Amino acid sequence: MGEPVSQQTREIYWRENRRLMLILGFFWFVVSLGCGVLWVEPLNHIQMGGFKLGFWFAQQGAIYSFILLTFIYALAMARLEKRLGLEEPDE
């Protein structure tokens, strides 16, 4: 088993985790609600692959964005854990 984690390390970890989740949640909100619902009419004037961009965001773009944000979150958390010395040991 590993060493106990200090209170300061825990505070840094959760503060950074909350900050990252708020930032990524904001982008998810903008893409899913903004591009897929609120700004669909202006975006529909732009074509992407033969489809109107607003329609594309409502049907597929928000899902692709969510998947991308998930990967960004995983990479950022891996970096944070490595920086704080919390990464899983290699076996």
Backbone atoms as SQL, in Angstrom:
CREATE TABLE atoms (id INTEGER PRIMARY KEY, chain TEXT, resi INTEGER, resn TEXT, atom TEXT, x REAL, y REAL, z REAL);
INSERT INTO atoms VALUES
  (1, 'A', 1, 'MET', 'N', 0.830, -1.183, 0.000),
  (2, 'A', 1, 'MET', 'CA', 0.000, 0.000, 0.000),
  (3, 'A', 1, 'MET', 'C', 0.869, 1.239, 0.000),
  (4, 'A', 2, 'GLY', 'N', 0.300, 2.323, -0.546),
  (5, 'A', 2, 'GLY', 'CA', 1.045, 3.567, -0.622),
  (6, 'A', 2, 'GLY', 'C', 0.992, 4.356, 0.664),
  (7, 'A', 3, 'GLU', 'N', 1.703, 5.450, 0.656),
  (8, 'A', 3, 'GLU', 'CA', 1.741, 6.329, 1.818),
  (9, 'A', 3, 'GLU', 'C', 0.431, 7.106, 1.913),
  (10, 'A', 4, 'PRO', 'N', 0.055, 7.525, 3.114),
  (11, 'A', 4, 'PRO', 'CA', -1.140, 8.376, 3.253),
  (12, 'A', 4, 'PRO', 'C', -0.924, 9.714, 2.543),
  (13, 'A', 5, 'VAL', 'N', -1.994, 10.233, 2.003),
  (14, 'A', 5, 'VAL', 'CA', -1.925, 11.493, 1.269),
  (15, 'A', 5, 'VAL', 'C', -2.158, 12.642, 2.246),
  (16, 'A', 6, 'SER', 'N', -1.356, 13.686, 2.128),
  (17, 'A', 6, 'SER', 'CA', -1.488, 14.824, 3.041),
  (18, 'A', 6, 'SER', 'C', -2.768, 15.607, 2.748),
  (19, 'A', 7, 'GLN', 'N', -3.223, 16.327, 3.740),
  (20, 'A', 7, 'GLN', 'CA', -4.433, 17.144, 3.600),
  (21, 'A', 7, 'GLN', 'C', -4.237, 18.212, 2.534),
  (22, 'A', 8, 'GLN', 'N', -3.056, 18.784, 2.461),
  (23, 'A', 8, 'GLN', 'CA', -2.766, 19.819, 1.461),
  (24, 'A', 8, 'GLN', 'C', -2.855, 19.238, 0.049),
  (25, 'A', 9, 'THR', 'N', -2.331, 18.033, -0.152),
  (26, 'A', 9, 'THR', 'CA', -2.406, 17.384, -1.458),
  (27, 'A', 9, 'THR', 'C', -3.854, 17.107, -1.829),
  (28, 'A', 10, 'ARG', 'N', -4.653, 16.661, -0.864),
  (29, 'A', 10, 'ARG', 'CA', -6.080, 16.417, -1.123),
  (30, 'A', 10, 'ARG', 'C', -6.798, 17.691, -1.538),
  (31, 'A', 11, 'GLU', 'N', -6.501, 18.778, -0.847),
  (32, 'A', 11, 'GLU', 'CA', -7.142, 20.052, -1.165),
  (33, 'A', 11, 'GLU', 'C', -6.766, 20.526, -2.562),
  (34, 'A', 12, 'ILE', 'N', -5.490, 20.406, -2.915),
  (35, 'A', 12, 'ILE', 'CA', -5.042, 20.792, -4.256),
  (36, 'A', 12, 'ILE', 'C', -5.729, 19.925, -5.300),
  (37, 'A', 13, 'TYR', 'N', -5.768, 18.620, -5.051),
  (38, 'A', 13, 'TYR', 'CA', -6.373, 17.681, -5.995),
  (39, 'A', 13, 'TYR', 'C', -7.849, 18.039, -6.259),
  (40, 'A', 14, 'TRP', 'N', -8.628, 18.227, -5.201),
  (41, 'A', 14, 'TRP', 'CA', -10.055, 18.489, -5.384),
  (42, 'A', 14, 'TRP', 'C', -10.323, 19.884, -5.916),
  (43, 'A', 15, 'ARG', 'N', -9.488, 20.850, -5.542),
  (44, 'A', 15, 'ARG', 'CA', -9.646, 22.200, -6.100),
  (45, 'A', 15, 'ARG', 'C', -9.408, 22.180, -7.603),
  (46, 'A', 16, 'GLU', 'N', -8.346, 21.520, -8.044),
  (47, 'A', 16, 'GLU', 'CA', -8.044, 21.417, -9.469),
  (48, 'A', 16, 'GLU', 'C', -9.102, 20.587, -10.207),
  (49, 'A', 17, 'ASN', 'N', -9.584, 19.526, -9.561),
  (50, 'A', 17, 'ASN', 'CA', -10.619, 18.680, -10.156),
  (51, 'A', 17, 'ASN', 'C', -11.896, 19.490, -10.371),
  (52, 'A', 18, 'ARG', 'N', -12.327, 20.239, -9.365),
  (53, 'A', 18, 'ARG', 'CA', -13.535, 21.071, -9.504),
  (54, 'A', 18, 'ARG', 'C', -13.358, 22.130, -10.574),
  (55, 'A', 19, 'ARG', 'N', -12.192, 22.764, -10.613),
  (56, 'A', 19, 'ARG', 'CA', -11.931, 23.796, -11.620),
  (57, 'A', 19, 'ARG', 'C', -12.025, 23.211, -13.022),
  (58, 'A', 20, 'LEU', 'N', -11.386, 22.066, -13.218),
  (59, 'A', 20, 'LEU', 'CA', -11.415, 21.413, -14.522),
  (60, 'A', 20, 'LEU', 'C', -12.830, 21.004, -14.914),
  (61, 'A', 21, 'MET', 'N', -13.580, 20.461, -13.959),
  (62, 'A', 21, 'MET', 'CA', -14.954, 20.051, -14.259),
  (63, 'A', 21, 'MET', 'C', -15.833, 21.244, -14.598),
  (64, 'A', 22, 'LEU', 'N', -15.639, 22.379, -13.951),
  (65, 'A', 22, 'LEU', 'CA', -16.412, 23.577, -14.278),
  (66, 'A', 22, 'LEU', 'C', -16.080, 24.090, -15.681),
  (67, 'A', 23, 'ILE', 'N', -14.810, 24.096, -16.024),
  (68, 'A', 23, 'ILE', 'CA', -14.400, 24.554, -17.355),
  (69, 'A', 23, 'ILE', 'C', -14.962, 23.630, -18.430),
  (70, 'A', 24, 'LEU', 'N', -14.760, 22.320, -18.269),
  (71, 'A', 24, 'LEU', 'CA', -15.243, 21.370, -19.272),
  (72, 'A', 24, 'LEU', 'C', -16.771, 21.343, -19.308),
  (73, 'A', 25, 'GLY', 'N', -17.416, 21.484, -18.157),
  (74, 'A', 25, 'GLY', 'CA', -18.877, 21.541, -18.115),
  (75, 'A', 25, 'GLY', 'C', -19.417, 22.754, -18.844),
  (76, 'A', 26, 'PHE', 'N', -18.709, 23.874, -18.736),
  (77, 'A', 26, 'PHE', 'CA', -19.108, 25.075, -19.471),
  (78, 'A', 26, 'PHE', 'C', -19.066, 24.820, -20.977),
  (79, 'A', 27, 'PHE', 'N', -17.974, 24.219, -21.463),
  (80, 'A', 27, 'PHE', 'CA', -17.875, 23.942, -22.893),
  (81, 'A', 27, 'PHE', 'C', -18.936, 22.934, -23.339),
  (82, 'A', 28, 'TRP', 'N', -19.208, 21.940, -22.508),
  (83, 'A', 28, 'TRP', 'CA', -20.248, 20.967, -22.827),
  (84, 'A', 28, 'TRP', 'C', -21.607, 21.654, -22.928),
  (85, 'A', 29, 'PHE', 'N', -21.895, 22.564, -21.998),
  (86, 'A', 29, 'PHE', 'CA', -23.147, 23.308, -22.010),
  (87, 'A', 29, 'PHE', 'C', -23.263, 24.161, -23.267),
  (88, 'A', 30, 'VAL', 'N', -22.187, 24.873, -23.609),
  (89, 'A', 30, 'VAL', 'CA', -22.203, 25.740, -24.783),
  (90, 'A', 30, 'VAL', 'C', -22.442, 24.927, -26.050),
  (91, 'A', 31, 'VAL', 'N', -21.758, 23.804, -26.176),
  (92, 'A', 31, 'VAL', 'CA', -21.905, 22.997, -27.393),
  (93, 'A', 31, 'VAL', 'C', -23.266, 22.321, -27.446),
  (94, 'A', 32, 'SER', 'N', -23.677, 21.692, -26.346),
  (95, 'A', 32, 'SER', 'CA', -24.921, 20.912, -26.394),
  (96, 'A', 32, 'SER', 'C', -26.154, 21.804, -26.448),
  (97, 'A', 33, 'LEU', 'N', -26.266, 22.773, -25.571),
  (98, 'A', 33, 'LEU', 'CA', -27.449, 23.626, -25.560),
  (99, 'A', 33, 'LEU', 'C', -27.304, 24.786, -26.537),
  (100, 'A', 34, 'GLY', 'N', -26.144, 25.425, -26.510),
  (101, 'A', 34, 'GLY', 'CA', -25.940, 26.588, -27.375),
  (102, 'A', 34, 'GLY', 'C', -25.970, 26.252, -28.850),
  (103, 'A', 35, 'CYS', 'N', -25.056, 25.385, -29.274),
  (104, 'A', 35, 'CYS', 'CA', -24.947, 25.064, -30.702),
  (105, 'A', 35, 'CYS', 'C', -26.081, 24.171, -31.188),
  (106, 'A', 36, 'GLY', 'N', -26.623, 23.333, -30.312),
  (107, 'A', 36, 'GLY', 'CA', -27.665, 22.401, -30.735),
  (108, 'A', 36, 'GLY', 'C', -29.073, 22.948, -30.628),
  (109, 'A', 37, 'VAL', 'N', -29.275, 24.012, -29.802),
  (110, 'A', 37, 'VAL', 'CA', -30.632, 24.517, -29.587),
  (111, 'A', 37, 'VAL', 'C', -30.712, 26.035, -29.777),
  (112, 'A', 38, 'LEU', 'N', -29.928, 26.789, -29.016),
  (113, 'A', 38, 'LEU', 'CA', -30.077, 28.245, -28.992),
  (114, 'A', 38, 'LEU', 'C', -29.624, 28.927, -30.285),
  (115, 'A', 39, 'TRP', 'N', -28.506, 28.503, -30.837),
  (116, 'A', 39, 'TRP', 'CA', -27.960, 29.152, -32.028),
  (117, 'A', 39, 'TRP', 'C', -28.107, 28.288, -33.277),
  (118, 'A', 40, 'VAL', 'N', -29.115, 27.416, -33.283),
  (119, 'A', 40, 'VAL', 'CA', -29.262, 26.490, -34.402),
  (120, 'A', 40, 'VAL', 'C', -29.589, 27.216, -35.711),
  (121, 'A', 41, 'GLU', 'N', -30.396, 28.247, -35.666),
  (122, 'A', 41, 'GLU', 'CA', -30.767, 28.962, -36.899),
  (123, 'A', 41, 'GLU', 'C', -29.568, 29.647, -37.562),
  (124, 'A', 42, 'PRO', 'N', -28.766, 30.432, -36.815),
  (125, 'A', 42, 'PRO', 'CA', -27.588, 31.018, -37.475),
  (126, 'A', 42, 'PRO', 'C', -26.596, 29.956, -37.959),
  (127, 'A', 43, 'LEU', 'N', -26.447, 28.878, -37.199),
  (128, 'A', 43, 'LEU', 'CA', -25.506, 27.829, -37.604),
  (129, 'A', 43, 'LEU', 'C', -26.002, 27.065, -38.821),
  (130, 'A', 44, 'ASN', 'N', -27.305, 27.028, -39.040),
  (131, 'A', 44, 'ASN', 'CA', -27.849, 26.303, -40.183),
  (132, 'A', 44, 'ASN', 'C', -27.510, 26.971, -41.511),
  (133, 'A', 45, 'HIS', 'N', -26.999, 28.204, -41.485),
  (134, 'A', 45, 'HIS', 'CA', -26.561, 28.862, -42.718),
  (135, 'A', 45, 'HIS', 'C', -25.212, 28.329, -43.188),
  (136, 'A', 46, 'ILE', 'N', -24.557, 27.539, -42.343),
  (137, 'A', 46, 'ILE', 'CA', -23.254, 26.948, -42.668),
  (138, 'A', 46, 'ILE', 'C', -23.470, 25.467, -42.962),
  (139, 'A', 47, 'GLN', 'N', -22.896, 24.989, -44.049),
  (140, 'A', 47, 'GLN', 'CA', -23.003, 23.578, -44.428),
  (141, 'A', 47, 'GLN', 'C', -21.743, 22.827, -44.000),
  (142, 'A', 48, 'MET', 'N', -21.934, 21.588, -43.518),
  (143, 'A', 48, 'MET', 'CA', -20.797, 20.740, -43.145),
  (144, 'A', 48, 'MET', 'C', -21.103, 19.329, -43.621),
  (145, 'A', 49, 'GLY', 'N', -20.381, 18.863, -44.594),
  (146, 'A', 49, 'GLY', 'CA', -20.612, 17.522, -45.121),
  (147, 'A', 49, 'GLY', 'C', -21.996, 17.363, -45.728),
  (148, 'A', 50, 'GLY', 'N', -22.547, 18.433, -46.284),
  (149, 'A', 50, 'GLY', 'CA', -23.864, 18.373, -46.893),
  (150, 'A', 50, 'GLY', 'C', -25.007, 18.581, -45.911),
  (151, 'A', 51, 'PHE', 'N', -24.701, 18.771, -44.644),
  (152, 'A', 51, 'PHE', 'CA', -25.738, 18.983, -43.625),
  (153, 'A', 51, 'PHE', 'C', -25.593, 20.380, -43.033),
  (154, 'A', 52, 'LYS', 'N', -26.687, 20.928, -42.567),
  (155, 'A', 52, 'LYS', 'CA', -26.645, 22.219, -41.899),
  (156, 'A', 52, 'LYS', 'C', -25.923, 22.037, -40.561),
  (157, 'A', 53, 'LEU', 'N', -25.067, 23.010, -40.218),
  (158, 'A', 53, 'LEU', 'CA', -24.220, 22.874, -39.041),
  (159, 'A', 53, 'LEU', 'C', -25.032, 22.804, -37.748),
  (160, 'A', 54, 'GLY', 'N', -26.108, 23.556, -37.637),
  (161, 'A', 54, 'GLY', 'CA', -26.951, 23.484, -36.448),
  (162, 'A', 54, 'GLY', 'C', -27.564, 22.108, -36.279),
  (163, 'A', 55, 'PHE', 'N', -28.036, 21.533, -37.373),
  (164, 'A', 55, 'PHE', 'CA', -28.585, 20.177, -37.339),
  (165, 'A', 55, 'PHE', 'C', -27.504, 19.177, -36.949),
  (166, 'A', 56, 'TRP', 'N', -26.303, 19.348, -37.512),
  (167, 'A', 56, 'TRP', 'CA', -25.204, 18.436, -37.214),
  (168, 'A', 56, 'TRP', 'C', -24.857, 18.474, -35.724),
  (169, 'A', 57, 'PHE', 'N', -24.772, 19.681, -35.136),
  (170, 'A', 57, 'PHE', 'CA', -24.475, 19.781, -33.706),
  (171, 'A', 57, 'PHE', 'C', -25.562, 19.124, -32.870),
  (172, 'A', 58, 'ALA', 'N', -26.808, 19.322, -33.248),
  (173, 'A', 58, 'ALA', 'CA', -27.906, 18.739, -32.477),
  (174, 'A', 58, 'ALA', 'C', -27.890, 17.215, -32.561),
  (175, 'A', 59, 'GLN', 'N', -27.495, 16.659, -33.689),
  (176, 'A', 59, 'GLN', 'CA', -27.550, 15.210, -33.877),
  (177, 'A', 59, 'GLN', 'C', -26.263, 14.494, -33.505),
  (178, 'A', 60, 'GLN', 'N', -25.114, 15.058, -33.865),
  (179, 'A', 60, 'GLN', 'CA', -23.851, 14.346, -33.656),
  (180, 'A', 60, 'GLN', 'C', -22.775, 15.174, -32.978),
  (181, 'A', 61, 'GLY', 'N', -22.728, 16.450, -33.263),
  (182, 'A', 61, 'GLY', 'CA', -21.646, 17.300, -32.770),
  (183, 'A', 61, 'GLY', 'C', -21.541, 17.336, -31.261),
  (184, 'A', 62, 'ALA', 'N', -22.688, 17.385, -30.585),
  (185, 'A', 62, 'ALA', 'CA', -22.658, 17.421, -29.119),
  (186, 'A', 62, 'ALA', 'C', -22.095, 16.118, -28.559),
  (187, 'A', 63, 'ILE', 'N', -22.415, 15.008, -29.187),
  (188, 'A', 63, 'ILE', 'CA', -21.893, 13.714, -28.728),
  (189, 'A', 63, 'ILE', 'C', -20.383, 13.644, -28.944),
  (190, 'A', 64, 'TYR', 'N', -19.923, 14.050, -30.132),
  (191, 'A', 64, 'TYR', 'CA', -18.483, 14.054, -30.392),
  (192, 'A', 64, 'TYR', 'C', -17.757, 14.988, -29.433),
  (193, 'A', 65, 'SER', 'N', -18.356, 16.129, -29.163),
  (194, 'A', 65, 'SER', 'CA', -17.751, 17.074, -28.222),
  (195, 'A', 65, 'SER', 'C', -17.660, 16.470, -26.834),
  (196, 'A', 66, 'PHE', 'N', -18.702, 15.776, -26.395),
  (197, 'A', 66, 'PHE', 'CA', -18.692, 15.149, -25.081),
  (198, 'A', 66, 'PHE', 'C', -17.590, 14.084, -24.995),
  (199, 'A', 67, 'ILE', 'N', -17.423, 13.296, -26.029),
  (200, 'A', 67, 'ILE', 'CA', -16.368, 12.284, -26.050),
  (201, 'A', 67, 'ILE', 'C', -14.992, 12.955, -25.985),
  (202, 'A', 68, 'LEU', 'N', -14.808, 14.024, -26.750),
  (203, 'A', 68, 'LEU', 'CA', -13.546, 14.758, -26.723),
  (204, 'A', 68, 'LEU', 'C', -13.277, 15.339, -25.331),
  (205, 'A', 69, 'LEU', 'N', -14.305, 15.910, -24.705),
  (206, 'A', 69, 'LEU', 'CA', -14.141, 16.463, -23.362),
  (207, 'A', 69, 'LEU', 'C', -13.802, 15.380, -22.342),
  (208, 'A', 70, 'THR', 'N', -14.330, 14.180, -22.528),
  (209, 'A', 70, 'THR', 'CA', -14.015, 13.066, -21.640),
  (210, 'A', 70, 'THR', 'C', -12.532, 12.703, -21.735),
  (211, 'A', 71, 'PHE', 'N', -12.007, 12.661, -22.962),
  (212, 'A', 71, 'PHE', 'CA', -10.580, 12.368, -23.140),
  (213, 'A', 71, 'PHE', 'C', -9.714, 13.483, -22.560),
  (214, 'A', 72, 'ILE', 'N', -10.120, 14.729, -22.758),
  (215, 'A', 72, 'ILE', 'CA', -9.379, 15.858, -22.197),
  (216, 'A', 72, 'ILE', 'C', -9.352, 15.763, -20.680),
  (217, 'A', 73, 'TYR', 'N', -10.493, 15.420, -20.079),
  (218, 'A', 73, 'TYR', 'CA', -10.563, 15.280, -18.622),
  (219, 'A', 73, 'TYR', 'C', -9.622, 14.176, -18.137),
  (220, 'A', 74, 'ALA', 'N', -9.642, 13.038, -18.811),
  (221, 'A', 74, 'ALA', 'CA', -8.784, 11.918, -18.407),
  (222, 'A', 74, 'ALA', 'C', -7.309, 12.289, -18.501),
  (223, 'A', 75, 'LEU', 'N', -6.913, 12.956, -19.574),
  (224, 'A', 75, 'LEU', 'CA', -5.517, 13.366, -19.725),
  (225, 'A', 75, 'LEU', 'C', -5.119, 14.400, -18.674),
  (226, 'A', 76, 'ALA', 'N', -5.993, 15.368, -18.442),
  (227, 'A', 76, 'ALA', 'CA', -5.682, 16.411, -17.460),
  (228, 'A', 76, 'ALA', 'C', -5.579, 15.828, -16.053),
  (229, 'A', 77, 'MET', 'N', -6.457, 14.899, -15.715),
  (230, 'A', 77, 'MET', 'CA', -6.397, 14.287, -14.383),
  (231, 'A', 77, 'MET', 'C', -5.160, 13.407, -14.236),
  (232, 'A', 78, 'ALA', 'N', -4.768, 12.718, -15.299),
  (233, 'A', 78, 'ALA', 'CA', -3.545, 11.915, -15.247),
  (234, 'A', 78, 'ALA', 'C', -2.329, 12.809, -14.997),
  (235, 'A', 79, 'ARG', 'N', -2.295, 13.970, -15.660),
  (236, 'A', 79, 'ARG', 'CA', -1.202, 14.921, -15.432),
  (237, 'A', 79, 'ARG', 'C', -1.201, 15.438, -13.998),
  (238, 'A', 80, 'LEU', 'N', -2.396, 15.774, -13.501),
  (239, 'A', 80, 'LEU', 'CA', -2.499, 16.275, -12.136),
  (240, 'A', 80, 'LEU', 'C', -2.043, 15.221, -11.134),
  (241, 'A', 81, 'GLU', 'N', -2.484, 13.985, -11.324),
  (242, 'A', 81, 'GLU', 'CA', -2.085, 12.911, -10.419),
  (243, 'A', 81, 'GLU', 'C', -0.580, 12.679, -10.465),
  (244, 'A', 82, 'LYS', 'N', 0.000, 12.773, -11.646),
  (245, 'A', 82, 'LYS', 'CA', 1.449, 12.604, -11.761),
  (246, 'A', 82, 'LYS', 'C', 2.177, 13.744, -11.070),
  (247, 'A', 83, 'ARG', 'N', 1.663, 14.970, -11.254),
  (248, 'A', 83, 'ARG', 'CA', 2.284, 16.137, -10.631),
  (249, 'A', 83, 'ARG', 'C', 2.230, 16.053, -9.108),
  (250, 'A', 84, 'LEU', 'N', 1.138, 15.503, -8.572),
  (251, 'A', 84, 'LEU', 'CA', 0.978, 15.397, -7.124),
  (252, 'A', 84, 'LEU', 'C', 1.525, 14.090, -6.556),
  (253, 'A', 85, 'GLY', 'N', 2.028, 13.213, -7.426),
  (254, 'A', 85, 'GLY', 'CA', 2.568, 11.939, -6.971),
  (255, 'A', 85, 'GLY', 'C', 1.494, 10.941, -6.584),
  (256, 'A', 86, 'LEU', 'N', 0.332, 11.001, -7.221),
  (257, 'A', 86, 'LEU', 'CA', -0.778, 10.127, -6.887),
  (258, 'A', 86, 'LEU', 'C', -1.052, 9.061, -7.950),
  (259, 'A', 87, 'GLU', 'N', -0.203, 8.980, -8.969),
  (260, 'A', 87, 'GLU', 'CA', -0.449, 8.018, -10.042),
  (261, 'A', 87, 'GLU', 'C', -0.281, 6.596, -9.543),
  (262, 'A', 88, 'GLU', 'N', -0.942, 5.682, -10.225),
  (263, 'A', 88, 'GLU', 'CA', -0.844, 4.268, -9.881),
  (264, 'A', 88, 'GLU', 'C', 0.566, 3.766, -10.194),
  (265, 'A', 89, 'PRO', 'N', 1.143, 2.959, -9.308),
  (266, 'A', 89, 'PRO', 'CA', 2.489, 2.426, -9.586),
  (267, 'A', 89, 'PRO', 'C', 2.449, 1.402, -10.717),
  (268, 'A', 90, 'ASP', 'N', 3.500, 1.384, -11.518),
  (269, 'A', 90, 'ASP', 'CA', 3.610, 0.384, -12.583),
  (270, 'A', 90, 'ASP', 'C', 3.957, -0.963, -11.981),
  (271, 'A', 91, 'GLU', 'N', 3.332, -1.994, -12.510),
  (272, 'A', 91, 'GLU', 'CA', 3.601, -3.334, -11.984),
  (273, 'A', 91, 'GLU', 'C', 4.465, -4.128, -12.929);
